[in-house]
Amino acid sequence: MPARALFLALSLAALGCGSSELHIAGAPPASQYLQTFDGEPSGMDLGEVRLRPDVCKGIDLAPVGRPLDADDFIAFVQSQKLETRVVRARHDLVFVDVLNAGTAAPVRFRVAVLDSPGAAGHELHTALLQQGRGTWGLHRSNLAVLAPPGSPSDDVVMASKLRLACWGVLMIAGHDDTFVVPGGYTEL
């Protein structure tokens, strides 16, 4: 599986290269986007929070049920009025730089196109564990989207404010496991 090997290699390489600061200037704290499973206001305890319903208001959260390509992710990002720069490394690996995310520098997403939804979910889970706490990404159908690492709070703010958690299943690495932050897009 060339896509798998390349995705994992690039995931590991990102550790040594530094990363963009994910803090969005002027954005509300992560707690403004989160609630407990009982609907109460919440802090940032991975595994004990979900996105508030208003984060994805107006976005269709139904699973797609078909294979996707990187252009599906790019189209969603652009529909959020975000500027992108796209680098197609291979047919199964695309880098998408979001230029106006509200961060000090562009934010680079690595979009891997895999053979199946199961493979994409597994590859994202593995990459998150290898990179460690604060690494995050999205999974939708056969796509695994790896984002640059940040603090879990900044990850939630970026995924919520840019509505990326409404496009794909939001996964964040903890100390020794990955956590899905429910409330946005979901698929089995």
N, C-alpha and C positions, 0 to 999 in steps of 0.2 A: 504494500500500500504506500505509494510514494507520497500521497497527500498527508498521510498520518505522520510519516517520518519527518517531512518538511515542517508540518505544523508544530510538532514537538520540538524540533531543533530550533525553530525560530522563537518558540515560547521560551526556551532556555536561554537563548542568546539575548533576549530582551532584558534578562536580569543583569547582565554585565554592562549593558549600554546606558543605564540610567533610563529615566522615563519622564514623560511630560508631567508637569504638575497638574493634577486633576481638579484642584480647587477652583470652583466657579465663583468669581468675584461677585458679591452682592446677592448670591443665592441664599435662600433660607436654609436653616439647618436640616439635617436628615430627618429629624423627628417630625418636621412638617409634612413629610411624605409617608410616614409610617404610622401604624396603629397595632395594637395587640390583636390576637385572634378574636377577642371579645368586642373589638371596635373601640377600645379606649386609647387615648394618646399613649405613645410609647417612645422609648429611647432606642438605642441601636444595639439590641441584643440579637445577634444572628440566631435563627432557629426559633425565635419567639415573637417575630414581627411579620407583618404583611404590609403591602402597599395600601394606602388609602384608596377607596373607590374613585375619587375624583382625579387621581393621577392619570388614569386611562380613559376618562370620560370622553365619549365621542369616537373612540377607536374600536374597530371590530376586533375582538379578541378570539374569534373562532379559529381553531387550527386549520391550516391550509390544506393538508391531506394530499400534497403533491410535492415532488422534488423541486427545489429552488436552486437558483444560481446567485452569484454575488450581486447581480444587478437588482435583485429583489431587496436586498439590504440597502443598497445605494439609493434606490427609489424611495424607500421609507425615510431614510435620513434626509434626503432632499425635500421630501414632503413636509418635513418639520422646519423648513426654511433655513436649513444648514448648508453651507457651502462645502463641497468636497473636492479632493484631489485624489484620483484613483491611479494606482500602479498595479498593473496586472503582471505578477511575477510568473505565473503559470496558469493553465486552464483551471486548476483546482485551488489556486491561492491568489488572493487579491488583497492589497493594502488599501484601506480607505482612510484618508486623512480628513478629519473634520476641522475646518479652518476657523470657524466662528462659533465655537462651543462656549465661549465666555471664559476660557482658560488663557493663561499667559502664552501658551504655545499651541500649535495644532495638536489634536489628539488622534493617534494612529490606531486603527482597528485592523486586525488580521482576520480575514474571512476565508475559512477553509471550506471547500465544497467536498463533501464526502459521499460515500455510496448510499448511506441510509440514515434515517433519524437516530437509530441506535448507535451507529458508529460516530455520528457527530456529537451526541451527548457524552459518550464514553471519552472521546478525544478531548472535549472541553474539560470534563471532570479531571482527567489525567493531567492536562496542562496546568489547570488551576492548582492542583496539589503540588506539582513540581515547582511552581513559582512561589507559592506560599501566601500567607495572610495578606489580604487586601487586593489580591489579584481577582479580576472578575471578568465575566463574559456573558454571552447570550447564546442560546441554542434555539433554533427553529428549523423544523423538518431536518433536512440533511446538511444544514449549515452550522458551523461552530464559529462564533465570533469572539475572538480574544481581545480584550481591552487592556490598556496599560495599567499597571498596578497603582493603587492609591490607598488611602485609608478607607476602611469599610464605609465610613460616613460620606466621604467624597464620592465613593463609588455609587452609593444609593442616590445622592443628589444628582450626579450626572445622568444615571440611568433613568431617573424620574423626570428631571427638568427637561431633558432632551427627548423624553418619552420612549426611550429605547426599550425599557422594560415592558412596554405595550406591544413591541414588535416580536420579542423573543423571551424565552424563559431566562430570568435573571439569576445567575449563579455567582456566589462570592466565596472565595477561599477563606476558611477560618484557620485555626492553629494546625489542625490535622484532619480536616474534612472540608467538604464543600457544602454550602447552604443555598437552597433555592429560596428566594424571597418571593412568596406568592402574592397574588393580588393583581398581577398584570397578565401577560400572555401565558397560557398554560397548554401543554400537550403531554400526552402519555408516552 
